[in-house]
Amino acid sequence: MADPWHIGMIELSARLVTATALGGLIGYEREMHQHAAGLRTNTLVCLGSSLIMLLSIYGFNAFRMEANVQTDPARLAAQVISGIGFLGAGTIMKTGVSIKGLTTAATLWVVAGIGLAIGAGFYYPAVLTCGLVLLALKILNHVEHRYLSANKPRVASMKIKEGSCTFNEICEYMTEKKIIIKTISVERSIHAEECIHHITFRIASLKHDQFSGLLRKINEADDVLSFKIDN
């Protein structure tokens, strides 16, 4: 009967190569969409998690038969799940009411789980999870942008010259088109001896036709220096 606490070089290599491949697949998808954690990050997370799982299971066999020694294969691997949170936290950014990077952080967490599964020899659930992750990132992204993005709060900011009536016109247009403004903040600054107003809107929701109309209205104004809206 084969020793469950021993692993051959071929099997060990197969697990590490598989972890590299699956992490690379997810990382490639992230890289193509220009996210913070891309090909290299996801590949290294999956490979490192697999290596730690291998070390946790097979790395301390020399001490397994010693008196008063108890081995726990899950203890070292469990630290990967909590430790990956520090890496994921570095990908999350908050801008106004928008929080970006949550999907990337969650992806890193799942990739670490895939690496642990491969390190433990669970090839099928690891491959299946990788496929489901790619499916979720691809399909749910389209669903979210098509059906859910219109209901998200937005933050719009613009710079206009002092004395302009454009601000009032834009507010009237937004009221006419039933664009709900939650808050408005105005800051005044002087640049090159010219007074500039920095205006920030917090909008409850913005549908596609409302967004297009608002852009047209702003483009018609000559005294708008800049305009930006968060997705």
Secondary structure as UniProt FT lines:
FT   TURN            4..5
FT   HELIX           9..32
FT   TURN            33..34
FT   HELIX           39..58
FT   TURN            59..60
FT   HELIX           61..63
FT   TURN            64..65
FT   TURN            67..68
FT   HELIX           73..89
FT   TURN            90..91
FT   STRAND          93..95
FT   TURN            96..97
FT   STRAND          98..100
FT   HELIX           102..119
FT   TURN            120..121
FT   HELIX           123..143
FT   HELIX           144..148
FT   HELIX           149..151
FT   STRAND          154..161
FT   TURN            162..163
FT   HELIX           166..176
FT   TURN            177..178
FT   STRAND          181..191
FT   TURN            192..193
FT   STRAND          194..203
FT   HELIX           208..220
FT   TURN            222..223
FT   STRAND          224..229
//
